[in-house]
Amino acid sequence: MRRRQPGASGVPVILLVPALVGLAFLVIPLLGLLVRTPWSSLPGQLAAPGVRSALQLSLVSATLATAVSLVLGVPLAWVLARSRVPGRSMLRALVTVPLVLPPVVGGVALLLGLGRRGVLGQYLFSWFGISLPFSTAAVVLAEAFVAMPFLVVAVEGALRAADQRYEQAAATLGADRWTTFRRVTVPMVAPGIVSGAVLCWARALGEFGATITFAGNFPGRTQTVPLAVYLALQTDPQAAIVLSLLMLSVSVLVLVGLRGRWAGGLA
């Protein structure tokens, strides 16, 4: 029998062709964005008040959402990776639901949970006068809701891959669980925490569906860059292209900064 000859690159032709088509499918839209960018008017477009306001709100809200995710997500990842609480599989499934849930559905769920008539929101409003929907706080909560699972998954993977003998040694030397967690566990999984935080921040920065549903699209208060892109696409396509290029640049910088640490965080 004659052996099938691979292509010049050593990859079988039957795999090389669809691989190239898939690569072109992913690259051509990005190339179209670069080709159609109005480079001559780019500085002026970026300096427009609406763009600056949306960018500032996006950066602040994504950073706050990442901080919330760190405070809540790292302990949650530890529970999933190290504890023996019953129902961990169900808990893990609940944590990862936002990864596959349509963002708009997530926004509706936030409204039903934290809105003025929501399961928890009705008490926040009646007892403390706190109304979360359609506010800047709602932007942060919506972004944290969709982005926190990225951090939890990354940190849980890092915890599972970490050598527990160091923690056991700290315990035998008299360290309590909090000291062991703070002085031993966190430094060991710091790369996983950093990569998870960066991915969480990038996901929060690009959130659209949950934000527009739960927080609305009010310039200067809840309008982030993705929402500004959506609005500009209907009235000013040039501005929409500039904003899209801005988001693309951030995404590329995040991927370059991680340099494969995402895969390592899931190991």
N, C-alpha and C positions, 0 to 999 in steps of 0.2 A: 504493500500500500504506500502511496505517495504521501509524504507529510505536507500538511498545509504550511505554506510559506508566510511568515509574519511580515508586516510592513517594515519599512526602513527603520522605524523607531523601535522595532521589536514587539509592537503591539499587533495582535491579529486584526486584519482589515475589518472583520465583522464587528469588532469592538471599536476600532479607531474611527470609522465613519460616523456612527451615532454619537460618539464622544465629541467629535468636532462639531456636529450639528447642535448638540446640547450646549457646547461652549459658545457657539455663535448666537444661539437663542438667548443666552444670558448676557452676552457682551454687546450685541447690536443695540438694544434699548439704551444702555449706558453711553454708547458711542453717539447715538442720536442726540442725547442730552448734551453732550460736550460739543457736538457740531452746531447745534441750534442755540447755544448760549450766546447772548449778546455781549461779547467780551469788551467792546468799546464802552458800553454803558454800565458795565458791571460795578465799578466803584460807586457810581451814583445810585444804582439800585440798592446796593447793600447799605448805603447811608440814609436811605429813606426812613422817616420816623416809624412807619408801620413795621418795617423789617427789623429795625433795632428793638422795638418794643417786643415783637414776637420772639426774637432771638434771646433777648434778656429773660423773658418769662420762661422760655424753654429751658435755658441753662439753669436757672434757679430752681424751677419745679423738678427737673430731672435730678438735680443734685439732692434736693430735699427728699424726693422719692427714693433715691438710692440710700440716703441716710436712714430713712424709715425701714427700708428693706434690710439693711445691715443690722439694725437694732433688733428687729423681729426675726429675720431670716436665718442668721447665724445660729441662735439658740434652737430654732426649729430644725435646721439641718442636723445639729448635734443630736436632738431627740430622735430623728429618723435614722441616724447612722449608729448611735451608740446605746440608746436606751432599749429597754425591753417592755415598753408599754404595750398593752394589748391593742390590736387593731392598727399596727404600724402600716400595713399594706394599704388599708383604707385611707389612713392619714396621708400617706404618700400620694395616693391617687387624688385626694382632694387638693393637695398642694399643687399638683401639676395640671389640674384642670384648666387654669387660665392659659396654659401653653397651647391648648387645642380649642379653647372656647373662642368663638367669634368675638372680637373686641366690642362690637355694638351690643351683643348679648351681655357681656361683662358690664357695660355701662347701664343697661337696664337693671341688671342684678344689683348694682350699686345704688341705683335710685330706689329700688324696692327694699334695700337693706338700710340705707343711710339717708334716704329722703325724708321730708317732713312727715310723711305718713308711713315711713319704712319701719321694719321690724325693730331696729335700734334708733333710727333717726327721729321717730316720734317722741321718744323720751328725751333725746338730746335737745329737741326744740321746746318741749313743754316744760322740762325741768331747768334747763340752762339757757334757753333762747338761742341755741346754736343751730343754724341752718347751713348745711354743707353744700347742697347742690348749687351749681351755677356760681361758684366762687373759686378763687385761686386755690383754696384748700382742696376743693374738689378735683382740681387738676392734679395736685400732688397725690391724692388718694387713688385716682384712676390710674395714674402712671405706676404707682407702687403695686396696685392690684395685678396689673398685667406683667410687670417686670420682676417682681420678687421671686417667682419660681425659677428664673434663670440663675439667680444667686443661690437659692436653696439647693438646686441640683448640682451646681458647681462645688459648693462647699461640702455637701454630703459626699460627693465623689472623692474629694480630697480627704475627708475624714476616714472614709473606708480604706483608702490607700495608705494612710499614715500608720506608722509602726506604733502600736499601743504599748510596747514595752517601756517606752520612755514615761508614759503616764503611770504605768504600774510602778516603775521605779520611784517616781515622785510620791506616789501614795505610800510606799513602804518607808520613805524618809519622813513621813509625817505631814505631808501637804494635804489639805482638804480638797474637796472636789472643785470649789471655786478657784482656789489658788492653782491647782493643776490645770484647769481649763485656761486660766488667764496667762500663766507663765510657761506652760508647756504646749498645750493643744493649739492655741491660737498661733503662736510662732511657727509651729510645724506646718499648719495648713494655710499660712499667710498667702502663698502664691495662688491657691485656689480661691481664697477670699477676694484677692485683688482682681483676678480674672472674672470671677462672678460679679463683682461690683462694677467692673467696666462694662460687661455685657448688660447688666441691669440698667446702668446709666444710659447706654446706647438705645436699649429697648424703650426706656421711659422717654427719651428724647424724641423718638419717632412715633410715639403712640398717637393714634387718631380716633378710632372708633369709640372707645370707652370715654375718652375725654370730651368729645363733642356731644355724647349722649348724656353724660353725668354733669359736665361743667359748662356746656354750651360753647359758643364761639363769639365772645365779646372782646373786641380789641382792647388791649391794655390790661385786661383782667383775667381772661381765660384763653385768649387766642395764642396758641403756640405756633411754632413754625409749620408743622404739618397742616394745621387748620388754616393758616395763612396761605399755604400753597393751594388748598382746596378752594378758598375764596378767590384768590388771585387768578386761578385758572379760568374762572368764569368772566372776569372783568379785565384782567391784565396778564395775558399769557407770558409776556416777557418777564414780569416779576415772578410768576410761578416757576419759570425755568431757572431763574437766579436762585430762588429759595430751594428748589430741588437740587441744584448743584451744591448749595451749601450743605444740605443734608447728606448728599453723596460724599462730600469731602470728609465730613465727620465720621461717616461709616468706614471709609477707607482708613482714616487715621486710627480708629478703634481696632480694626483688623490688623493693621501693621503693628500697633502697640502690643497686641496680645501675642503675636508670632507663635501660634500653636499652643498657647497655654490653655485655651479652651478645651482642647482635646485632653490635655494633661489633667485638667480639673475634673473631667468625667471619668478618669481612669479608675 
